[in-house]
Structure formats: C-alpha cells, structure tokens
Amino acid sequence: MSRFLTHLECSKTGETYDAGTLHNVSEAGYPLFARYDLESIKNSVDKSVFKERNPIMWRYRELLPVNDMKYCISLGEGFTPLRKVDTLGGKLGISNLFIKDESLNPTGSFKARGISAAISAALERGAREFAMPSAGNAAGALAAYAADAGVSAHVFMPKDTPLAFKLECEYYGAEMELIDGLITDCGQIIQKRKEKEGWYEISTLKEPYRLEGKKTMGFELAEQFEWELPDVVIYPTGGGTGLIGMWKAFDEMEKLGWIGSKRPRMVSVQTEGCAPIVKAFNNNMKTAEPWQNASTVVSGLRVPSAIGDFLILEALYESEGTAVAVSDEELIDYSKVMAAHTGIFPAPEGGATLAALMKLKEKQWIKDDEKIVLFNTGSGFKYMEALNRNTKTVNAAKA
Amino acid sequence: MSRFLTHLECSKTGETYDAGTLHNVSEAGYPLFARYDLESIKNSVDKSVFKERNPIMWRYRELLPVNDMKYCISLGEGFTPLRKVDTLGGKLGISNLFIKDESLNPTGSFKARGISAAISAALERGAREFAMPSAGNAAGALAAYAADAGVSAHVFMPKDTPLAFKLECEYYGAEMELIDGLITDCGQIIQKRKEKEGWYEISTLKEPYRLEGKKTMGFELAEQFEWELPDVVIYPTGGGTGLIGMWKAFDEMEKLGWIGSKRPRMVSVQTEGCAPIVKAFNNNMKTAEPWQNASTVVSGLRVPSAIGDFLILEALYESEGTAVAVSDEELIDYSKVMAAHTGIFPAPEGGATLAALMKLKEKQWIKDDEKIVLFNTGSGFKYMEALNRNTKTVNAAKA
C-alpha cells in the first residue's frame, strides 16, 4: 500500500479494514473509502511540486493507493484539458464556461482513471485475474489495462452495447460475455461465478480504489483553477463514482490546506429514461429506489441502481447542488451544439451536461458569470450508433 | 508572426518569402519552411523551462508561428505519452520498445498538431475560411479547430472514408463534400474552386505551418527522452509531414544546443497497395513516382503522390534509415498484437509500424537492445470498418 494509506473505512458505518489486502464492499455491504495519513502528507508534500511531475493522474501519487510504483499500470491517464470554451460560452451568454475533456484519456473515457488505480492497487495486493460488469467504457478500460499488465480480464456487457466497446475488448484480448440484460444483470452473473473462477471483481464502488482514481478529477480541477474550485460542476451520473470521488478529493485537499472551504454546487445529470438519483433528490430522499424499465441510448447512464446512491445524494445536498433529467433527444441535440462550438466530439453523456446547463440557465439556477464546469466524460467515437441517429437536425439544433 | 519567426524559405530552391502574410507553396511549387532566429531563441529560452509549462505542444511556442497568443486555437493537442511498452517488448524480445501514442490528441489523431498550428497562424494573418482535402483525420481536425475558432471549414474526402470521420465533421458543423476518387482528386477540386470561393487552402505541405505543428513530435521525443534521441523511429508515411517535421525539429534543436548530432534512423512504413516512397527508396531515387491504382484499407496511407516526397527521402537517406511496405492483412494482425499487449487500440497506421518492426527484426536491421519508437498516429475508434474485418484471427495473430 501507499506509505500514506492507513486503512479502509466503511462509507456508511465507519468500520475499519486493513488496506494491505484485497477487499470488495464492507461487511455491511457498503463502499469502502481509502483513508490516508493526511497530516504526514501535509508535512512532506507541497502542492507546488505537482507542476513539475508528469501530466498524468499519478502526479498525485501520495494520495493514491500504490506504494511500489512497479505495480503502477499507466497508459497516460489523467491531467486532461480543462478548456475555457469561449465560442460556446459566447453563444449561450455564459462568460466563464469550462469543459473538462475526459475524452483525451486512454481508451477514450474517464473510466481509465479508476481502472488504472484499481488494477495497480489490486496487482500490488496479489490479484491476477479480474472481472467486471460494464455498460461499455469501463470494460474497455479494464481490458486495456489488463493487456498492458499481462493479466486476464473477464468483462460482462449488455448485448446491445455499442460496437466500439466490443471491438476494443476483443482487440485487447479480454474474455468477453454479452448478456441479454442490463449492467445490474451482468453484475449478478459475476457474483455467482467469481469465487469458483478465482476472479477479483472490480465493479465500481465494490472495491475501494476505482474511487481513488476518479477522485483525481477533483485534484485536477483544483490545480488547473489555481487551487480555487469553480462555482458549479455539472456531471453526468450513472454509478456516480466520479462525483463521489471529487467530493472526497475536495475534503482531502481542504484538510491538506491546499484549498479553502469553498465547494462547487454539484449537479447530477441523468436521462429521463433512467433517473433514479433525480427522482430521489426531488423527493428529498437519502437513497434512491431502483429505476424500473431503464431505457436510454446513453449506455453510461443506463444504471438503474447505484450502490453509492446515498453518497451521491449527500454530495448534492451538502453542496446545495441539484439533479436534472434530460431527454435522449435533448442530449443528442446538445452533443451537436457542443461539437459545433468547441471542437469536442463528446460522448452523449457529455452532451447531456450541456442540455442540463440550458435548463438550469432557464430556471436562473446559475448566474451568467459563474465559473461552470461541464464534464465530457468520454469520446463520441465510441457511441456512433447513438450519435448517428439524428444527424439531419444538426443545424436546427445549433444554439 | 512569432517574434522569432524571420521568414519562409522554399524547401527546394532556398528562395525566401515574407512570413507575415498568407502563403501556400513557393513559386517553384515546393513546400515552404518556416525559419526562426535560432540565435535569439538560444539566448532567451533555456530548455529547462518547458517542464513548467502546460503539457501541450504550445509549450514550444517560441518555435511556433504565432506571435499574439489570442489567435492560438488549442484543444489540448500534443505532449502525448511516450510509453515504454515492456509487456509487448518482452513478447518480441526487444528490450527498449516505446510507443508514442498520438491517439490521445484531440480528434483522436496526430493531425490535431498540424491543424492547431496552421489555423492559428492563418487566423493571425487574416484567413477566416478554410478548405482541405483529406483521407479523414485531417478533415476531422480542421472541422474541430474551425468550430472552436468560430470560422468556416470546407472539407473534401473520398466517399468511402470511414463513418467516424464523416460523422465528426457533421457534428463540428463543417461543410463536407464526399468525392468519388482519392485524396489527390479532392485536392484538385479545391484548386479549381478556392480562388472564387475565397478559401484559404491548408492541405498539408501546401501551406507552411502544419509542418510546424507536426515537428513538435520531434521536440517531445527529445524532451521525453531527456534530450537524447532514440536509435530508430518507425513512422507510418502518407503525406510524410510528421517525418519531415521531426527531421526539421532535430536540426533546429541541434542548432539551439538542446541535443547533439545523434539522429534516429528514420523508417517510413507504407502499405503494399500504395508504397511510392518504399519503391523510390529501394530504387535510390530522389523523388517518388505517383502510385497507380492505390488501394489499402488504411485511409491515412492511401496517398499515391506526396508533394514532400523528396524531403521524406532525404531524411531516410541522411539518417541511414529505410522504408518498408506491409500488407493490409499484416497491419491489421499487428494492430491486434499491439492492442493485446499494450492496451492501445491503435489506428491501423499504428499497427503497420509494428508489422514493419517485425520485418526489420527478422532482417536484423535493428538490434534487440536499441531504443525503438513506434508512432501510433491515431485512434482505432475512427477505423472500425477496417478493424472489424478479421476479428476472428485475434488469437492466431498474437505474438
């Protein structure tokens, strides 16, 4: 383990676990959080050191769960551009609009961060065979990192997952099974088989370290904004690991003295066809009910039930944020608007954040001069089936 | 113009031109090279400064053709990972194998570099409407950078260009025409129409600055190898701008005292269905004859005639390099091998470099402990039609 990582802690009960061995969820069935000796980090690392390190997420290695860097599997993930998009902002009348462009990660999505952290940490703790259910991007990332590590990946995806994800997994040499169901069904199959097969499951939030990789998005927001966080973060929310991770990162950075107490208002974006977090937020609930008959063209947002629901909702409430549902049509249209005025060909999840921004602007929930960050979590090239649907409406949809 | 850019120079005749106005080729019809006051740069910039700058190609801005950075259109291009790929190297018995992974550029290819430099320089010199023939990736890049700049892009591509390129151009809002012919036919259409339409043509090597963007790959090789160049660079060669650009960068860096006189042996890789440079090299020619009936699944290598042919060949001869043709089948097979042991899902052009490496190893043209760099110039996600052909042979093709 990292020389600063002290233990794991149940995110619900606070019960602690040894960080030096492999874990999935806590005994109570909740996600485990990695905890560090922040006081020692504070005394030994100044935040000015990062800009001299490689532009990847491992520049924050003291706050990541690997000790011996020979176990670190890195394909160049993280430190993605935080772009001020003035041409788009000008069209919309928003003067401080930014996009964190996660499509420039290896395997074309933000999933690379979580997998890089989780597979490296698991290798250091002895795992050699990995299994995961996925809506697409996470499977591609696991298969890629396993390929470079020279270990086995078993991925389970819904059979209607876009071609790009299947093809990359095949190229990376993963064992792939396509399931007639949703990501939650894929997860249940792994549950049944993993013990007998000797697989270590790295479903998100069902092991402690994908969260640690994703939290680096929060460190980067701080570093790239010169250690003062923006006003609003608009984030497409499937499993929500990135949002939970950033919220954890903000807390760690404040304890380290890197940032003050200011937090962005966190916004979860989902689709109308699968919006469990939005429904729970609107009803002021602490957890979300599983969504029935989830249906959306956006595979990354087709997550009917997230194990970290209570953590997502906590971050929304504590930050005075909100949750917004957009339709498939809106998010495809706004993917086009984003592309046509920024040069980013976004994943539809990225387009969804712009659609949500428009709703929030209309409601005057945001002010026009606030610093707003949209997360484009992946590349449109992996979603050609979804994005090729309505291309005739490009011009009509332009802002 | 950059405060250090002094003039343009015909790459064949040495005739000079004003760098402050828009140009295409020289009066003699050859590419123009940007020339800088290297002595002044040497006196005012130490190479240790770069590591403190943003991890994009504009960190070398003193050697790029923009003065007022308000004209700089950047989507986060450059400073891509140079990965030591030990799992793949171990399979092949090559101990110092590296891949420069250009797929992590905006728009998923190395073309972003050239377009970022060319469009920024042209905007500073007054151009507002752009036209280009392309086999795919360059069109996508032009369309993206024009979208962010808020200016017009007119792209002409062969009608059988893969879907990803067409779709991104449509999303970016470019004017797109699909031509029943090759990239050279597209170029002729632009020639006929550009004056009347008021387009500035930014075909590669037919304006001076795409080369300047591409040369940053050479700067990065030097910086990432701690200012000592590798032994061999294996580069997929269509128009050859990157190879010519790196060769120019090496010369500039030596004059600046950043590197010594050591040069890598430069290797051009083409496909058997379109190998004009390989044929010319094997016949010890100074220029290449146009290739008849060019045919390959790799759109970026289907360039029957390159305006910079003599510059490519010069670099190959001067570096004691070579040129290698591989078949479409070999390059798809080795794309799989690269993916399965590195986690990079390469463009087929990237796979071609590995296929070429295998031939060079067999001939003992390379030694097993030499530092060898393969260029993966783009992302496989943009070539799904080509890469989806023979997926059944994945296992058989593994090294």
Interface residues (C-beta under 8 A of the other chain):
Chain A: K51 E52 P55 I56 L75 G76 F79 T80 P81 R83 V85 T87 D101 L104 N105 P106 T107 G108 G140 A143 A144 Y145 A146 A147 D148 A149 G150 L163 A164 L167 E168 E170 Y171 Y172 G173 S335 K336 A339 A340 H341 T342 G343 I344 F345 S379 G380 F381 K382 M384 L387 N388 T391 V394 N395 K398
Chain B: K51 E52 P55 I56 L75 G76 F79 T80 P81 R83 V85 T87 D101 L104 N105 P106 T107 G108 G140 A143 A144 Y145 A146 A147 D148 A149 G150 L163 A164 L167 E168 E170 Y171 Y172 G173 S335 K336 A339 A340 H341 T342 G343 I344 F345 S379 G380 F381 K382 M384 L387 N388 T391 V394 N395 K398
